[in-house]
Amino acid sequence: MNPVENVGKTTWNANGIDIILSLTDGSNREVVITKDVIYPRTKGVMVVLESNKNLSIFTGLFKRSKMIQIFTTKGMEKICFAAELCVRLSASMQEHMAKAIDFKQYTILAPTNKMFDSMNKDKLKALFLDSKARVSFLQEHIFLGSIDVTKAEQKKIAYSVSPFHSVLMMNREGGERYLVHSDKRLLQVTQSIPVIEGTVYVADILA
């Protein structure tokens, strides 16, 4: 068995648990050593959203949409760092993203009611009445894979399942975690909750 990483150092994260050592035999078999037990995830995203009263508006939008629509994305050919700043992915990166899509694990950014309170009332009303606008909005809050940063990392990015494939970046500063969306929103993570579909990050908007 060949050690892939150094013992004692957090190298990556699986289901919210730090991985400190990874061993491989050179084929498709791998053994990993974790800092804690990885427990099975039994709650779905809707159960978690409904249990948090501070997410009632976001939950209401989710309830009015079909889950299969929200979590479905086509092949990813580009990523967008801003509305008019998109980069086309290489063939190898497109293949990598296709595997991430097949893995079906997501980061769900759940903004609290505070964000919606500051939203234009007509826009908020349209999200409830227009199914196409609603799905587009929700997909800008669903990202491929895990974005959680380990203690050894400073930043990590993920890409939304929306057609624009917007970028979400997580920064760790001291004991706090912050999210920067490509639409220029800055949010602070107040809670992270493991779910069957991935991880829900409850976040308050700062700017």
Secondary structure, 3 states (H helix, E strand, C coil): CEECCCCCCCCEEECCEEEEEEEECCCCCEEEEECCCCCCCCCCHHHHHHCCHHHHHHHHHHHCCCHHHHCCCCCCCEEEEECCEEEECCHHHHHHHHHHHHHCCEEEEEECHHHHHCCCHHHHHHHHHCHHHHHHHHHCCEEECCCCCCCCCCEEEEEECCCCCEEEEEEEECCEEEEEECCCCEEEEEEEEEECCEEEEEEEECC
